[in-house]
């Protein structure tokens, strides 16, 4: 794993929201509201790294034995959420935790636009937490896709469709969602985005007019891997024979023209 946590850091395209929303039957207003509440609409920090929150209590439950004792001694792990305030930047903690146990550390952070916890990498659509983190480093669309996968896997898409903000907030953020007014903030964000015009759909490509062809004309199909190569007048089984016969003759005529061009000029009457 690249410990700089910097990848391509591609931003969302305008059409990514309606496309991914449609995959779970919601519009872009619901997705916008979700993103506003989770990460204020940004998947990368000022350094181009995925927005994260490292959770020491999650790191604690992902460790055991000597590794857990080492993490506790370093102040990187503790048994219950809220024992100590979180620092502004989670990356120093994450890197120190990776030095103890990379997989456990990556599982213990929330990642990207949807703040999907690394523990949920399978529900987010990945085989390993490392694969999930690499996707988070690459593209905000992949970050959002991971969140949408998690929503569908936990059957929260129906609550989003019904605008059951409390039910959605409980399922996505846990039983303590009300402390942070997640449901109220979701409803307010949805009202805001409902008053903003949606992204217009991509227009269908305009067909290129084709010039009329003579009767009986059959276009030549290029061979696979040779697109754009046209067959010449001497192509086919005899192409090698005609090339051998005509090439010397053409060369001789050109040579004669260069030596005595007057032979080829019209004689004035």
Rosetta blueprint (number, residue, H / E / L):
1 X L
2 X L
3 X L
4 X L
5 X L
6 X E
7 X L
8 X L
9 X L
10 X E
11 X L
12 X L
13 X L
14 X H
15 X H
16 X H
17 X H
18 X H
19 X H
20 X H
21 X H
22 X H
23 X L
24 X L
25 X L
26 X L
27 X L
28 X H
29 X H
30 X H
31 X H
32 X H
33 X H
34 X H
35 X H
36 X H
37 X H
38 X H
39 X H
40 X L
41 X L
42 X L
43 X L
44 X E
45 X L
46 X L
47 X L
48 X L
49 X E
50 X E
51 X L
52 X E
53 X E
54 X E
55 X L
56 X H
57 X H
58 X H
59 X H
60 X H
61 X H
62 X L
63 X L
64 X L
65 X H
66 X H
67 X H
68 X H
69 X H
70 X H
71 X H
72 X H
73 X H
74 X L
75 X L
76 X L
77 X L
78 X L
79 X L
80 X L
81 X L
82 X L
83 X L
84 X L
85 X L
86 X L
87 X L
88 X L
89 X L
90 X L
91 X H
92 X H
93 X H
94 X H
95 X H
96 X H
97 X H
98 X H
99 X H
100 X H
101 X L
102 X H
103 X H
104 X H
105 X H
106 X H
107 X H
108 X L
109 X E
110 X E
111 X E
112 X L
113 X L
114 X L
115 X L
116 X E
117 X E
118 X H
119 X H
120 X H
121 X L
122 X L
123 X L
124 X L
125 X L
126 X L
127 X L
128 X L
129 X H
130 X H
131 X H
132 X H
133 X H
134 X H
135 X H
136 X H
137 X H
138 X H
139 X E
140 X H
141 X H
142 X H
143 X H
144 X H
145 X H
146 X H
147 X H
148 X H
149 X H
150 X H
151 X H
152 X H
153 X H
154 X L
155 X L
156 X L
157 X H
158 X H
159 X H
160 X H
161 X H
162 X L
163 X L
164 X L
165 X H
166 X H
167 X H
168 X H
169 X H
170 X H
171 X H
172 X H
173 X H
174 X L
175 X H
176 X H
177 X H
178 X H
179 X H
180 X H
181 X L
182 X H
183 X H
184 X H
185 X H
186 X H
187 X H
188 X H
189 X H
190 X H
191 X H
192 X H
193 X H
194 X H
195 X L
196 X L
197 X L
198 X L
199 X L
200 X L
201 X L
202 X L
203 X L
204 X L
205 X L
206 X L
207 X L
208 X L
209 X L
210 X L
211 X L
212 X L
213 X L
214 X L
215 X L
216 X L
217 X L
218 X L
219 X L
220 X L
221 X L
222 X L
223 X L
224 X L
225 X L
226 X L
227 X L
228 X L
229 X L
230 X L
231 X L
232 X L
233 X L
234 X L
235 X L
236 X L
237 X L
238 X L
239 X H
240 X H
241 X H
242 X H
243 X H
244 X H
245 X H
246 X H
247 X H
248 X H
249 X H
250 X H
251 X H
252 X H
253 X H
254 X H
255 X H
256 X H
257 X H
258 X H
259 X H
260 X L
261 X H
262 X H
263 X H
264 X H
265 X L
266 X L
267 X L
268 X L
269 X L
